[in-house]
Amino acid sequence: MKKLLLIAGPTAVGKTSLSIKLAKKFNGEIISGDSMQVYKHLDVGTAKITKDEMQGIPHHLLNIRDIDERYTVSDFVHDARICIDEVLQRNKLPIVVGGTGFYLQSLLGDFQFGGDSYNGDNIRNDYHHYALQNGKHALWIKLLKVDPESARKIPEQNERRVTRALEVLDKTGIKFSEQSDDLNNNDYDYFTVCLNTDRDLLYNRINQRVLVMIQNGLEQEALWLYKKGGSNVPAGKGIGYREFYPYFRNKITLDNVIDDIQKDSRHYAKRQLTWFRNKMNVTWYDIVKNKDNVKCIENDVGQWIQH
């Protein structure tokens, strides 16, 4: 099986610096597993690694989309698997680094896109309510417009199935008809390093990181994105950008913006940790409080590679 190292965890726990250390030690190349770093021109707000920070290590899946282009989990799985194969062909270790748990889990083939994961979701209730108000045929027409292949296979009277197809597209960006065995197959021998630290310390690091982003020009980057369409473009909904839009409309102060970015970033970190704890098989490390754990990680990765 193909060896694949993953470095996961919430924002501000040291994933980037660790990835460089491991790539240098184990002859690796890094593949971004971040849903926002794919976008060109968005560097500060996505905490994108700089050329100097790369220290000569090749990086992939950065700056591959314009801000008005969608990038779905299906796109990521497709692109990442190509990168992984290319890295392996160069006899190097592919290292996927990122905090987007849904992307990482999908890459490993652990996610059943059409499963029952969305029971009780408001999206499903909205579609059932739409069918109640407008009829099953109208709901089926909705599906026909966005996924005609699925619509042809699903009878319009099967409201539950039509709803599921629409819901999966909304939640994953993948058409129901485009789900393939490839997305649900795991042909990797993988090891997942997941970083974390004490909650108070993590939140303080997140708060400080936002202040550094402000100093590094986040407002100017967000203003550029706002003028390009803001929340009307796929890249414009990201944390660190969307909080600025009321400020640009003179509705709130810059201090309000900073508070909102810090709050949203902390909430996102909490969701990231919940995902990694409940949905993925990972090995936890804290390199913030105990830098000696880097050696422990190196030892564990080295043993995994040898097996």
C-alpha positions in Angstrom: 0.0 0.0 0.0 1.1 3.6 -0.6 2.7 5.4 2.4 0.9 8.6 3.2 1.6 10.9 6.2 -1.0 13.4 7.4 -0.5 16.3 9.7 -3.8 17.5 11.1 -5.1 19.7 13.8 -6.8 23.1 14.5 -5.4 26.4 13.5 -2.3 27.8 15.4 -0.9 24.6 16.8 2.3 24.4 14.7 1.3 22.2 11.7 3.4 24.2 9.2 6.7 24.2 11.1 6.3 20.5 11.9 5.6 19.6 8.3 8.8 21.3 7.2 10.8 19.4 9.9 9.3 16.0 8.9 9.6 16.7 5.2 13.4 17.4 5.6 14.0 14.4 7.8 12.0 11.9 5.7 12.6 13.2 2.2 9.0 14.4 1.8 6.9 16.8 -0.3 3.9 18.6 1.2 0.4 18.7 -0.2 -2.0 21.3 1.2 -5.2 19.9 2.8 -6.7 23.3 3.4 -9.9 24.4 1.6 -8.9 28.1 1.5 -5.2 27.9 0.6 -6.1 26.8 -2.9 -7.1 30.4 -3.8 -4.7 32.8 -5.4 -4.0 36.2 -3.7 -5.4 35.1 -0.3 -2.2 34.7 1.6 -2.5 36.5 5.0 -5.9 35.4 6.0 -5.3 31.8 5.1 -2.0 31.7 6.9 -0.4 30.4 3.7 3.2 29.3 4.0 5.7 31.7 2.4 8.5 30.8 0.1 11.1 31.4 2.7 9.2 29.2 5.2 9.1 26.4 2.7 12.9 26.0 3.0 13.1 24.5 -0.4 10.5 21.8 0.3 8.1 21.4 -2.7 4.5 22.3 -1.9 1.4 21.3 -3.9 -2.3 22.5 -4.2 -1.5 26.1 -3.2 -2.8 28.9 -5.4 -4.6 26.6 -7.9 -7.9 28.4 -8.1 -9.2 31.9 -8.7 -11.4 33.4 -6.0 -14.5 33.0 -8.2 -14.1 29.3 -8.7 -15.6 26.6 -6.5 -13.3 24.0 -5.1 -15.2 21.0 -3.7 -14.1 18.0 -1.6 -14.4 15.9 -4.8 -11.9 18.3 -6.5 -9.5 18.0 -3.6 -9.6 14.1 -3.5 -9.0 14.0 -7.3 -6.1 16.5 -7.2 -4.5 15.2 -4.0 -4.4 11.6 -5.2 -2.7 12.7 -8.4 -0.1 14.6 -6.3 0.4 11.7 -4.0 1.1 9.3 -6.9 3.5 11.8 -8.5 5.4 12.3 -5.2 5.6 8.5 -4.7 7.0 8.1 -8.2 9.8 10.5 -7.2 10.5 8.1 -4.3 9.5 10.7 -1.8 7.1 10.7 1.1 3.8 12.5 0.5 2.8 14.6 3.5 -0.8 16.1 3.5 -1.0 19.0 5.9 -4.2 20.8 6.8 -7.1 21.5 9.2 -10.0 20.7 6.9 -11.0 17.4 8.4 -13.7 16.7 5.8 -11.0 16.9 3.1 -8.6 14.6 4.9 -11.2 12.1 5.8 -12.5 12.0 2.3 -9.0 11.5 0.9 -8.6 8.4 3.1 -11.9 7.0 1.7 -13.5 7.0 5.1 -16.6 9.0 4.2 -19.8 7.6 2.8 -21.2 10.6 1.0 -24.6 9.2 0.6 -24.8 7.7 4.1 -27.0 8.7 7.0 -24.7 11.4 8.4 -27.1 14.1 7.6 -30.2 12.8 9.5 -31.9 15.7 11.3 -30.1 18.3 9.3 -31.9 21.5 8.6 -31.1 21.2 4.9 -33.1 18.0 4.7 -36.0 19.6 6.6 -36.0 22.6 4.2 -36.3 20.3 1.2 -39.1 18.3 2.7 -40.9 21.6 3.5 -40.4 22.7 0.0 -42.0 19.5 -1.3 -44.9 20.0 1.1 -45.5 23.5 -0.2 -44.8 23.0 -3.9 -45.2 19.3 -4.6 -42.9 16.4 -5.2 -42.6 17.2 -8.9 -41.2 20.7 -8.1 -38.7 19.2 -5.8 -37.6 16.7 -8.5 -37.2 19.6 -10.9 -34.8 21.2 -8.5 -32.7 18.0 -8.7 -33.0 17.9 -12.5 -31.5 21.3 -12.8 -28.4 20.6 -10.7 -27.9 16.8 -11.2 -29.9 15.6 -14.3 -28.3 12.1 -14.2 -29.5 11.5 -10.7 -32.9 12.9 -11.5 -33.3 10.5 -14.4 -32.6 7.6 -12.0 -34.7 8.7 -9.1 -38.5 8.7 -9.5 -40.0 12.0 -8.5 -42.4 10.2 -6.1 -39.4 9.1 -4.1 -39.2 12.3 -2.1 -36.7 10.9 0.4 -34.2 9.9 -2.3 -34.6 13.1 -4.2 -34.0 15.0 -1.0 -30.9 13.0 -0.2 -29.4 13.7 -3.6 -30.0 17.4 -3.2 -28.7 17.4 0.4 -25.5 15.5 -0.5 -24.7 18.1 -3.2 -25.3 21.0 -0.8 -23.2 19.5 1.9 -20.2 18.1 -0.1 -20.2 19.9 -3.4 -20.4 16.4 -5.1 -23.3 15.5 -7.3 -25.0 12.3 -6.1 -24.4 10.8 -9.6 -20.7 11.5 -9.4 -20.1 9.5 -6.2 -17.7 6.7 -7.0 -16.1 3.8 -5.4 -12.8 5.7 -5.7 -14.0 8.2 -3.1 -14.8 5.4 -0.7 -11.7 3.2 -1.2 -8.6 3.5 1.0 -5.5 2.3 -0.7 -3.1 4.1 1.6 -1.0 3.0 4.5 -1.4 6.2 6.4 -0.3 7.7 9.7 -2.1 10.8 11.0 -0.2 13.2 13.4 -2.8 15.4 15.0 -1.7 18.4 17.0 -3.4 20.1 19.9 -2.7 21.9 23.1 -4.5 23.2 26.2 -7.7 25.0 25.2 -6.8 28.3 26.9 -3.3 28.3 25.4 -4.7 27.4 22.0 -7.3 30.3 22.1 -4.6 32.7 23.2 -2.5 31.7 20.2 -5.4 32.1 17.9 -6.1 35.6 19.3 -2.5 36.6 18.9 -2.3 35.1 15.4 -5.2 37.3 14.3 -3.4 40.4 15.6 -0.3 39.4 13.6 -2.5 39.0 10.5 -3.8 42.5 10.9 -0.3 43.8 11.2 0.7 41.9 8.0 -2.0 43.5 5.9 -5.2 41.4 6.4 -7.4 44.4 6.0 -6.0 45.3 2.6 -6.3 41.7 1.5 -10.0 41.6 2.7 -10.7 44.9 1.0 -9.4 43.5 -2.3 -11.6 40.5 -2.0 -14.6 42.6 -1.0 -14.2 44.7 -4.2 -14.0 41.5 -6.2 -17.4 40.3 -4.9 -16.9 39.5 -1.3 -19.4 36.9 -0.1 -20.7 36.5 -3.6 -17.6 34.6 -4.7 -16.7 31.1 -3.3 -13.5 32.3 -1.6 -15.3 35.3 0.0 -17.0 33.3 2.7 -13.9 32.4 4.6 -13.1 33.3 8.2 -10.8 36.4 8.3 -12.5 38.0 5.3 -16.3 37.9 5.8 -16.0 39.7 9.1 -14.6 42.7 7.4 -17.6 43.3 5.0 -19.8 45.2 7.6 -16.7 47.3 8.4 -16.2 48.3 4.8 -19.9 49.3 4.8 -19.2 51.5 7.9 -21.5 49.4 10.1 -18.9 48.3 12.7 -15.4 49.3 13.9 -12.1 47.7 13.2 -12.0 46.5 16.9 -15.4 44.7 16.2 -13.9 43.0 13.2 -10.8 41.8 15.1 -13.1 40.5 17.9 -15.3 38.7 15.4 -12.4 37.1 13.6 -10.9 35.9 16.8 -14.3 34.5 18.0 -15.0 32.8 14.7 -11.5 31.3 14.6 -11.9 29.9 18.1 -15.2 28.4 17.2 -13.7 26.9 14.1 -10.8 25.4 16.0 -13.4 23.8 18.4 -15.2 22.3 15.4 -11.9 21.0 13.9 -11.0 19.2 17.1 -14.5 17.7 17.4 -14.1 16.4 13.8 -10.7 14.8 14.4 -11.8 13.3 17.7 -15.0 11.8 16.5 -14.5 11.0 12.8 -10.8 10.1 12.2 -8.2 7.7 13.5 -5.4 10.0 14.6 -2.4 10.1 17.1 -2.4 13.1 19.3 0.6 15.2 20.2 1.2 18.6 21.8 4.3 20.4 20.5 3.3 23.8 21.9 3.7 22.9 25.6 6.3 20.3 25.0 8.7 20.8 22.1 10.4 17.5 22.9 7.4 15.9 21.4 8.7 16.7 18.0 11.4 14.0 18.6 8.6 11.6 19.7 6.7 12.3 16.5 9.9 11.7 14.4 10.4 8.4 16.1 6.8 7.3 15.6 6.8 8.3 12.0 10.2 6.6 11.4 8.8 3.3 12.9 5.7 3.6 10.8 7.8 4.0 7.6 9.8 1.0 8.4 6.8 -1.3 8.8 
